[in-house]
C-alpha cells in the first residue's frame, strides 16, 4: 500500500519536474562535500539512500514498482527475509530523498516494523507454510516492544508535551475539524455534547497509557490489550485519514494473539498449519545472533526515546545522546507521539492563479478541504502527501518551509507531474502568469446551515499567505531545479 500510494505521486513530489527534485538535492549535497572514500562514507551515513546511484524519474518509479513486486512476493512466502531487507532499503532510500513529503510517523513506523519483521520470518528461499515453523521468541518480543512504545509514547506525550487541551480533556472538541484530512463521520462526532467529548478524551488517554502495558501481560489480559489498541485504531480510521498507519498498527497488534485465540475464531483447516511446529531451519543461528544485536540497540535507543517522552526537559547522557544521533539517519529505531499538541483552529490555504493579475481562479486539490460543499471522504490507506503538507503550511507563516515556494514555482512553470497531483487546474495545460495564496479560517458548518446550503464547512477569509508571485525569469527549467519566484508588484 505504501509503495503503490507513493508511486502514483513520486514524479510530482520528487521527480525532475517535481516540487523537491531528489536528484537536485543529492547533487547539492555532493557538491558541498569532499571527494574520496571517506567523503562518500560520511554522506552515506548521513543520507543512507540507494539514489546516490541515480535519482531520475525512472529510478524513483522503478523503486516504487519494485516495492510492490517485493511486497507481493513476501505475501506469497517467496524469499521473505530477502524481500524484507530489500523493501526496507528501498523505502528508506525514498524517505531520505523525500524529506518533507516522507517525514510522517507511519513512514518511520513502517521502516522499523519491517526491519524487525526480518527476524520473525523464515530465513530460507521458500516459506510457503511458515505456520509450521517455530516463532523466534526474541523477534516477537521486539515487535511487542515496538507496539508498546508506539502507543505509550502517543499517550504520555499528550500529558508531558504541555498541551492544556489534553490536560483538561477538551482536545477532542477541536480534533474532529482541525485534523489534516477529516472524514465525514468526524462532522457527526463534533456534534456530540461536551461531556461526551471529555469522556472520549479520557478514554483515549486510558487506551494509550495503561493499556499498552498489557502487551506483555499473560493470557486474557493481553487479549484485552489487543482489543483496546485495535478499538482506538478503528475509531481513528473511521473519522480521519492517516494513510496506512491504522492498518500497520493493527497488524502489529495481531501479533498479540496466540494460536489458541485463532483456533477459536477461524476454521480448523486455516489454523492447523500441517502439524506441530518445528524449529526454524536455515539461518536459525545467524538470525538469533542478529536479533540479539538489534534487540540490544532497540532496548537502549528505544528506551532513550521513551525516556525523552516521559522527561522532555531531561538531557540524555552524552554517550547515549551520541548513539541516538548516529542511529537517527537510518530511521529504524524511532520516537513516536501522535496528536501530542492539539490545534485549536483550522487555517486553510487556497492557491489561486491569474493570467492578467486581476481575475483570480482557484486550483482544486484532490482531498483537502476546499469547496465548502464537498463532503469530507475517506482516502486511506492512500496518503495524498501534497494535501497533507498544505495543512502544515497553513499553520505557519510563508517561507517557513522550502517546498511551498517550489510548489508555486512549478505551477507557474506548468509542470505536468505537479499538475497531476491536483484535482484540476482552472487554466488547463497552460500555466498562469501569477499565483497567490489566500488564507481562510475553516470550521464545520452547523446542522441548520448544512441542511439549508448543503455545506459541510463554514469559512471566512483571513488575509493572504504571502504576496502574489511571478517567475523571476524565463529560463528553461529543464535543469531540474524550480525557478525562482518574486513578488508580482502591486498585484
Number of C-alpha atoms within 10 A of each C-alpha: 15 19 22 15 18 22 19 16 21 27 26 26 26 27 25 25 25 25 30 27 25 29 21 20 16 19 13 10 12 15 9 9 13 13 10 8 9 10 13 15 12 13 18 14 15 15 20 21 22 19 20 18 9 13 24 20 20 12 15 24 20 13 22 23 16 16 25 18 14 21 19 13 15 19 13 14 20 17 20 26 22 16 22 24 16 17 25 21 20 21 23 25 20 26 23 22 26 18 15 17 22 19 13 16 16 21 18 22 23 21 24 20 22 19 22 24 19 21 27 22 23 26 20 17 14 13 20 14 12 15 18 17 18 16 18 18 11 15 22 17 16 23 24 19 20 23 24 24 23 22 23 24 26 21 26 20 25 24 18 18 17 13 16 14 19 24 14 11 20 21 24 24 23 18 20 25 26 21 22 21 26 27 22 18 16 20 22 12 17 18 15 11 10 14 11 14 20 18 13 17 21 19 14 17 20 14 21 24 17 14 21 27 17 19 22 15 14 9 13 12 15 20 20 17 23 22 18 20 24 21 14 17 17 13 12 18 21 15 23 24 24 25 22 19 23 21 17 17 21 19 14 20 22 14 15 24 14 12 10 9 13 13 14 10 9 10 10 11 9 11 16 14 14 11 10 10 14 11 11 19 12 12 11 15 11 12 20 16 11 12 21 16 11 18 20 12 16 21 15 16 22 21 16 20 21 22 15 18 24 17 15 15 10 10 11 16 9 9 9 14 13 12 14 20 12 12 16 16 16 22 19 21 27 23 22 21 20 15 14 19 17 20 16 16 15 20 21 29 25 21 21 21 27 20 15 11 19 10 9 17 18 19 20 19 22 16 21 21 24 21 15 19 15 14 17 22 17 19 17 20 19 18 21 25 19 24 19 19 16 17 20 14 20 18 15 12 10 16 12 12 14 12 20 18 20 20 21 27 25 27 25 23 22 20 22 17 20 24 21 16 21 17 11 14 21 16 15 10 11 15 21 23 18 25 28 26 21 18 20 21 17 22 21 22 19 15 14 10 14 16 11 8 11 15 19 22 23 17 18 12 13 14 11 16 21 14 17 22 24 22 21 13 10 8 10 10 14 10 11 18 20 28 22 16 20 15 16 17 10 7 12
